[in-house]
Amino acid sequence: MAFAGTDAAAFERSFASTEAARPSGEQKGQGRVRKFFAIEREGVKEALTLDLPIYPNGADEVVASVVSEQRIEN
């Protein structure tokens, strides 16, 4: 998901306040930072990446992506 005109700092604070998300790394680029989180919900593991500006200004572009563990049931 991508958001434009978003307060990136508030978005990150509200997300990080959930107890399910555990930080698992960070990668800084030129003007952007990627923050990685691990989530386990109902036995399913998910990897979440937030792409945020290094210097948020209250009207930012934020990109969030999630990759989920595949579950196959017979």
C-alpha positions as CSV (number, residue, x, y, z in Angstrom):
1,M,0.0,0.0,0.0
2,A,1.2,3.5,-0.7
3,F,0.1,6.7,1.0
4,A,0.7,10.3,-0.1
5,G,0.3,13.4,2.1
6,T,0.7,11.3,5.2
7,D,2.4,12.1,8.5
8,A,5.1,9.4,8.3
9,A,6.2,9.9,12.0
10,A,2.6,9.4,13.2
11,F,2.0,6.5,10.9
12,E,5.2,4.7,12.2
13,R,4.3,5.5,15.9
14,S,0.8,4.1,15.5
15,F,2.1,1.0,13.8
16,A,4.9,0.4,16.2
17,S,2.6,0.7,19.2
18,T,1.0,-2.7,18.2
19,E,2.4,-5.4,20.3
20,A,2.4,-7.9,17.4
21,A,5.2,-6.2,15.4
22,R,8.8,-6.8,16.3
23,P,11.5,-4.7,14.7
24,S,13.9,-6.9,12.6
25,G,16.1,-4.5,10.9
26,E,16.6,-1.2,9.2
27,Q,18.2,0.0,5.9
28,K,19.0,3.6,5.2
29,G,19.2,5.0,1.7
30,Q,19.5,8.5,0.3
31,G,16.5,10.3,1.7
32,R,14.5,7.2,2.6
33,V,14.7,4.5,5.3
34,R,13.3,1.0,5.2
35,K,12.2,-0.5,8.5
36,F,11.6,-4.2,8.7
37,F,9.2,-5.9,11.2
38,A,8.2,-9.5,11.9
39,I,4.6,-10.3,12.9
40,E,3.0,-13.6,13.9
41,R,-0.8,-13.6,14.0
42,E,-2.9,-16.7,14.5
43,G,0.1,-18.9,13.8
44,V,1.0,-17.2,10.5
45,K,4.3,-15.4,10.1
46,E,4.4,-12.1,8.1
47,A,7.3,-9.8,7.1
48,L,6.4,-6.1,6.9
49,T,8.5,-3.4,5.3
50,L,7.8,0.3,5.9
51,D,9.5,2.7,3.4
52,L,9.6,6.1,5.1
53,P,11.4,9.5,4.5
54,I,14.4,10.1,6.7
55,Y,13.2,13.6,7.5
56,P,9.4,13.5,7.7
57,N,7.5,16.8,7.2
58,G,3.9,15.8,7.9
59,A,2.9,15.4,4.2
60,D,5.0,12.4,3.3
61,E,4.9,9.4,1.0
62,V,4.8,6.1,2.9
63,V,4.9,2.7,1.4
64,A,4.0,-0.4,3.4
65,S,4.3,-4.0,2.1
66,V,3.6,-7.4,3.7
67,V,4.7,-10.8,2.7
68,S,2.9,-13.7,4.4
69,E,3.9,-17.3,5.0
70,Q,1.9,-19.6,2.7
71,R,-0.4,-22.0,4.4
72,I,-1.6,-25.1,2.7
73,E,-4.3,-27.2,4.2
74,N,-5.5,-30.6,3.1
